[in-house]
Amino acid sequence: MWNSLIYAARSQGDMAEKALQILEDENREFASSIFLKLEVLPKAIYNQQKSEFKFYEAFFDEVSYWAKDINSIIATAYEEASKFGVGQWTLYILRPLYL
């Protein structure tokens, strides 16, 4: 999901079009967490990408379900990473499974 959000915000070719189709689908609801916000917003702010920042803010305003038990998410991610020997970047791929 987070790749789709970034592609859509940065309007990069075919991937952006596909991502926007997902994000604009009225039959979808989105789940997120503070982790995704930390992934995308600070970089847009730091690089003064105002349109990208506004896009992300609009997305987060529309999120229907927010992961609230952050400690549980971290504990599960740690457990899974330890069990399968994966690092931080692999957990980014798995992150949507825990929301």
TORKOL-310268 format. One record per residue (C-alpha): residue number from 0; residue in three letters; x, y, z. Coordinates in nm, 2 decimals. Each point is the difference from the previous one (the first is absolute). Last residue first. Example, Ala and Ser with C-alpha at 12.3 -4.5 7.8 and 13.67 -1.06 7.14 Angstrom:
<pts>
{nr: 1	rest: ser	px: 1.37	py: -0.11	pz: 0.71}
{nr: 0	rest: ala	px: -0.14	py: -0.34	pz: 0.07}
</pts>
This chain:
<pts>
{nr: 98	rest: leu	px: -0.30	py: -0.35	pz: 1.03}
{nr: 97	rest: tyr	px: 0.25	py: -0.29	pz: 0.04}
{nr: 96	rest: leu	px: -0.01	py: -0.13	pz: -0.36}
{nr: 95	rest: pro	px: 0.07	py: 0.36	pz: -0.13}
{nr: 94	rest: arg	px: 0.34	py: -0.01	pz: 0.17}
{nr: 93	rest: leu	px: 0.13	py: -0.31	pz: -0.19}
{nr: 92	rest: ile	px: 0.18	py: 0.20	pz: -0.27}
{nr: 91	rest: tyr	px: 0.14	py: 0.24	pz: 0.26}
{nr: 90	rest: leu	px: 0.10	py: -0.30	pz: 0.21}
{nr: 89	rest: thr	px: 0.23	py: -0.11	pz: -0.29}
{nr: 88	rest: trp	px: 0.17	py: 0.34	pz: 0.03}
{nr: 87	rest: gln	px: 0.06	py: -0.03	pz: 0.37}
{nr: 86	rest: gly	px: 0.17	py: -0.33	pz: 0.00}
{nr: 85	rest: val	px: -0.11	py: -0.36	pz: -0.04}
{nr: 84	rest: gly	px: 0.12	py: -0.31	pz: 0.18}
{nr: 83	rest: phe	px: -0.33	py: -0.18	pz: -0.02}
{nr: 82	rest: lys	px: -0.08	py: -0.05	pz: 0.37}
{nr: 81	rest: ser	px: 0.19	py: 0.31	pz: 0.12}
{nr: 80	rest: ala	px: -0.17	py: 0.22	pz: -0.26}
{nr: 79	rest: glu	px: -0.34	py: -0.15	pz: 0.09}
{nr: 78	rest: glu	px: 0.05	py: 0.05	pz: 0.37}
{nr: 77	rest: tyr	px: 0.12	py: 0.36	pz: -0.05}
{nr: 76	rest: ala	px: -0.29	py: 0.08	pz: -0.23}
{nr: 75	rest: thr	px: -0.24	py: -0.15	pz: 0.25}
{nr: 74	rest: ala	px: 0.15	py: 0.20	pz: 0.29}
{nr: 73	rest: ile	px: 0.00	py: 0.32	pz: -0.21}
{nr: 72	rest: ile	px: -0.37	py: -0.04	pz: -0.10}
{nr: 71	rest: ser	px: -0.09	py: -0.08	pz: 0.36}
{nr: 70	rest: asn	px: 0.17	py: 0.31	pz: 0.12}
{nr: 69	rest: ile	px: -0.17	py: 0.21	pz: -0.26}
{nr: 68	rest: asp	px: -0.35	py: -0.11	pz: 0.11}
{nr: 67	rest: lys	px: -0.18	py: 0.27	pz: -0.19}
{nr: 66	rest: ala	px: 0.01	py: -0.10	pz: -0.36}
{nr: 65	rest: trp	px: -0.23	py: 0.25	pz: -0.17}
{nr: 64	rest: tyr	px: -0.30	py: -0.10	pz: -0.20}
{nr: 63	rest: ser	px: -0.20	py: 0.22	pz: -0.24}
{nr: 62	rest: val	px: 0.28	py: 0.20	pz: -0.15}
{nr: 61	rest: glu	px: -0.15	py: 0.30	pz: -0.19}
{nr: 60	rest: asp	px: 0.20	py: 0.28	pz: 0.19}
{nr: 59	rest: phe	px: 0.31	py: -0.21	pz: -0.05}
{nr: 58	rest: phe	px: -0.05	py: 0.02	pz: -0.38}
{nr: 57	rest: ala	px: -0.05	py: 0.38	pz: 0.01}
{nr: 56	rest: glu	px: 0.31	py: 0.04	pz: 0.21}
{nr: 55	rest: tyr	px: 0.20	py: -0.21	pz: -0.25}
{nr: 54	rest: phe	px: -0.12	py: 0.21	pz: -0.29}
{nr: 53	rest: lys	px: 0.07	py: 0.32	pz: 0.19}
{nr: 52	rest: phe	px: 0.36	py: -0.11	pz: 0.07}
{nr: 51	rest: glu	px: 0.05	py: -0.09	pz: -0.37}
{nr: 50	rest: ser	px: -0.13	py: 0.34	pz: -0.11}
{nr: 49	rest: lys	px: 0.22	py: 0.17	pz: 0.26}
{nr: 48	rest: gln	px: 0.32	py: -0.18	pz: -0.09}
{nr: 47	rest: gln	px: 0.22	py: 0.21	pz: 0.23}
{nr: 46	rest: asn	px: 0.28	py: -0.26	pz: 0.00}
{nr: 45	rest: tyr	px: -0.02	py: -0.02	pz: 0.38}
{nr: 44	rest: ile	px: -0.39	py: -0.01	pz: 0.00}
{nr: 43	rest: ala	px: -0.01	py: -0.27	pz: -0.27}
{nr: 42	rest: lys	px: 0.26	py: -0.20	pz: 0.19}
{nr: 41	rest: pro	px: -0.18	py: 0.04	pz: 0.33}
{nr: 40	rest: leu	px: -0.34	py: -0.11	pz: -0.15}
{nr: 39	rest: val	px: 0.08	py: -0.34	pz: -0.16}
{nr: 38	rest: glu	px: 0.13	py: -0.26	pz: 0.23}
{nr: 37	rest: leu	px: -0.10	py: 0.17	pz: 0.33}
{nr: 36	rest: lys	px: -0.35	py: 0.01	pz: -0.13}
{nr: 35	rest: leu	px: 0.02	py: -0.37	pz: -0.09}
{nr: 34	rest: phe	px: 0.13	py: -0.09	pz: 0.35}
{nr: 33	rest: ile	px: -0.28	py: 0.21	pz: 0.16}
{nr: 32	rest: ser	px: -0.24	py: -0.26	pz: -0.12}
{nr: 31	rest: ser	px: -0.22	py: -0.07	pz: -0.30}
{nr: 30	rest: ala	px: -0.32	py: -0.17	pz: -0.11}
{nr: 29	rest: phe	px: -0.18	py: 0.09	pz: -0.32}
{nr: 28	rest: glu	px: -0.35	py: -0.05	pz: -0.12}
{nr: 27	rest: arg	px: -0.08	py: -0.09	pz: -0.36}
{nr: 26	rest: asn	px: -0.32	py: 0.02	pz: -0.19}
{nr: 25	rest: glu	px: 0.05	py: 0.36	pz: -0.09}
{nr: 24	rest: asp	px: 0.31	py: -0.09	pz: -0.21}
{nr: 23	rest: glu	px: 0.21	py: 0.32	pz: -0.01}
{nr: 22	rest: leu	px: 0.30	py: -0.15	pz: 0.18}
{nr: 21	rest: ile	px: 0.01	py: -0.31	pz: -0.22}
{nr: 20	rest: gln	px: -0.04	py: 0.19	pz: -0.32}
{nr: 19	rest: leu	px: 0.26	py: 0.25	pz: 0.12}
{nr: 18	rest: ala	px: 0.25	py: -0.29	pz: 0.05}
{nr: 17	rest: lys	px: -0.06	py: -0.12	pz: -0.36}
{nr: 16	rest: glu	px: 0.05	py: 0.34	pz: -0.14}
{nr: 15	rest: ala	px: 0.31	py: 0.06	pz: 0.21}
{nr: 14	rest: met	px: 0.14	py: -0.33	pz: -0.11}
{nr: 13	rest: asp	px: -0.05	py: 0.10	pz: -0.36}
{nr: 12	rest: gly	px: 0.20	py: 0.32	pz: 0.03}
{nr: 11	rest: gln	px: 0.14	py: 0.15	pz: 0.32}
{nr: 10	rest: ser	px: -0.26	py: 0.23	pz: 0.16}
{nr: 9	rest: arg	px: 0.20	py: 0.06	pz: 0.32}
{nr: 8	rest: ala	px: -0.30	py: -0.04	pz: 0.23}
{nr: 7	rest: ala	px: -0.14	py: -0.30	pz: -0.19}
{nr: 6	rest: tyr	px: 0.34	py: -0.18	pz: 0.00}
{nr: 5	rest: ile	px: 0.04	py: 0.07	pz: 0.37}
{nr: 4	rest: leu	px: -0.35	py: -0.13	pz: 0.09}
{nr: 3	rest: ser	px: 0.04	py: -0.30	pz: -0.21}
{nr: 2	rest: asn	px: 0.33	py: -0.08	pz: 0.16}
{nr: 1	rest: trp	px: -0.16	py: 0.03	pz: 0.34}
{nr: 0	rest: met	px: -0.27	py: -0.25	pz: -0.09}
</pts>
